């Protein structure tokens, strides 16, 4: 499986988990997109820094080839998946009263 396929699969699975399992429907909220845009800005800076210096490299045969801030566009898919799942779980557990004492 290529990096691109894994990235797309991660988005699909996270959206299924959000909508059908956790039922938070986070991506339908304006507040989510506002928070995500702030996170995305910092993700792009971090991706640029890591990839432009050669700290992270990618096999060109397993990515689409489109880059944003010198990182493969697939990184944005993975970032979206990580942020969305984390926020969905936070809301889900918060609704159930799970909190640190």
The 8 nearest C-alpha neighbors of each residue, nearest first, counted from 0:
[[1, 4, 5, 2, 3, 61, 6, 8],
 [2, 0, 61, 4, 3, 5, 62, 60],
 [1, 3, 5, 61, 4, 62, 6, 0],
 [4, 2, 6, 1, 62, 5, 73, 7],
 [3, 5, 1, 7, 6, 2, 8, 0],
 [4, 6, 8, 2, 3, 7, 9, 1],
 [7, 5, 3, 9, 4, 8, 77, 76],
 [6, 8, 4, 10, 9, 5, 3, 11],
 [9, 7, 5, 11, 6, 10, 4, 12],
 [8, 10, 6, 12, 7, 11, 5, 13],
 [11, 9, 13, 80, 7, 8, 12, 14],
 [10, 12, 8, 14, 9, 13, 15, 7],
 [13, 11, 15, 9, 14, 10, 8, 16],
 [12, 14, 16, 10, 15, 11, 80, 84],
 [13, 15, 17, 11, 16, 12, 18, 10],
 [16, 14, 12, 18, 13, 17, 19, 11],
 [15, 17, 20, 13, 14, 19, 18, 21],
 [18, 16, 14, 21, 15, 22, 23, 24],
 [19, 17, 22, 24, 15, 16, 14, 20],
 [18, 20, 22, 16, 15, 17, 21, 14],
 [21, 19, 16, 22, 17, 18, 15, 23],
 [20, 22, 17, 23, 16, 19, 91, 18],
 [23, 21, 18, 19, 24, 17, 20, 16],
 [22, 24, 25, 21, 17, 87, 18, 91],
 [25, 23, 18, 22, 26, 27, 17, 28],
 [24, 26, 23, 27, 28, 87, 31, 17],
 [25, 27, 28, 24, 31, 32, 29, 83],
 [26, 28, 25, 24, 29, 31, 32, 30],
 [29, 27, 30, 31, 26, 25, 32, 24],
 [28, 30, 32, 31, 33, 27, 26, 34],
 [31, 29, 33, 28, 32, 34, 35, 25],
 [30, 32, 34, 29, 28, 33, 35, 26],
 [33, 31, 35, 29, 34, 30, 36, 28],
 [32, 34, 30, 36, 31, 35, 29, 37],
 [35, 33, 31, 37, 32, 36, 30, 38],
 [34, 36, 32, 38, 37, 33, 39, 31],
 [37, 35, 39, 33, 38, 34, 32, 40],
 [38, 36, 34, 40, 35, 39, 33, 41],
 [37, 39, 35, 41, 40, 36, 42, 34],
 [40, 38, 42, 36, 37, 41, 35, 43],
 [39, 41, 37, 43, 38, 42, 36, 44],
 [42, 40, 44, 38, 43, 39, 45, 37],
 [43, 41, 39, 45, 44, 40, 46, 38],
 [44, 42, 46, 40, 41, 45, 47, 68],
 [45, 43, 41, 47, 42, 46, 48, 40],
 [44, 46, 42, 48, 47, 43, 41, 49],
 [47, 45, 43, 49, 48, 44, 70, 42],
 [46, 48, 68, 44, 69, 50, 45, 49],
 [47, 49, 45, 46, 51, 50, 44, 52],
 [50, 48, 54, 46, 47, 55, 52, 51],
 [49, 51, 55, 53, 52, 47, 48, 70],
 [52, 50, 48, 53, 47, 49, 69, 54],
 [53, 51, 50, 54, 49, 48, 55, 47],
 [54, 52, 50, 55, 51, 56, 49, 48],
 [53, 55, 49, 52, 50, 56, 51, 48],
 [56, 54, 50, 53, 49, 57, 52, 51],
 [55, 57, 53, 50, 54, 58, 49, 70],
 [58, 56, 59, 55, 62, 61, 71, 60],
 [57, 59, 60, 61, 56, 62, 2, 64],
 [58, 60, 61, 62, 57, 64, 63, 56],
 [59, 61, 58, 62, 63, 1, 64, 57],
 [62, 60, 1, 2, 59, 58, 3, 63],
 [63, 61, 3, 64, 59, 2, 60, 1],
 [62, 64, 65, 3, 61, 71, 59, 72],
 [63, 65, 62, 66, 71, 59, 72, 60],
 [66, 64, 63, 72, 71, 67, 62, 70],
 [67, 65, 71, 70, 72, 69, 64, 68],
 [66, 68, 69, 70, 72, 71, 65, 43],
 [67, 69, 47, 70, 43, 66, 46, 44],
 [70, 68, 67, 66, 47, 51, 50, 71],
 [71, 69, 66, 67, 68, 46, 50, 47],
 [72, 70, 66, 73, 74, 65, 67, 64],
 [71, 73, 66, 74, 75, 65, 67, 70],
 [72, 74, 76, 71, 75, 6, 3, 77],
 [75, 73, 77, 72, 76, 71, 78, 70],
 [74, 76, 78, 73, 77, 72, 79, 71],
 [77, 75, 79, 73, 74, 78, 6, 80],
 [76, 78, 80, 74, 79, 75, 6, 81],
 [79, 77, 75, 81, 80, 76, 74, 82],
 [78, 80, 76, 82, 77, 81, 83, 75],
 [81, 79, 77, 10, 83, 78, 82, 13],
 [80, 82, 78, 84, 79, 83, 85, 77],
 [83, 81, 85, 79, 80, 84, 78, 86],
 [82, 84, 86, 80, 85, 81, 79, 87],
 [83, 85, 87, 81, 86, 82, 80, 13],
 [86, 84, 82, 88, 83, 87, 81, 89],
 [85, 87, 89, 83, 88, 84, 82, 90],
 [88, 86, 84, 90, 89, 85, 83, 91],
 [87, 89, 91, 85, 90, 86, 92, 84],
 [88, 90, 86, 87, 92, 91, 93, 85],
 [91, 89, 93, 87, 88, 92, 94, 86],
 [90, 92, 88, 94, 93, 89, 87, 21],
 [93, 91, 95, 97, 94, 89, 90, 88],
 [92, 94, 90, 96, 95, 91, 97, 89],
 [95, 93, 91, 92, 96, 90, 97, 89],
 [96, 94, 92, 93, 97, 91, 90, 98],
 [95, 97, 93, 94, 98, 92, 91, 99],
 [98, 96, 92, 93, 95, 99, 94, 91],
 [99, 97, 96, 100, 93, 92, 95, 89],
 [98, 100, 97, 96, 93, 92, 89, 95],
 [99, 98, 97, 96, 93, 92, 95, 89]]
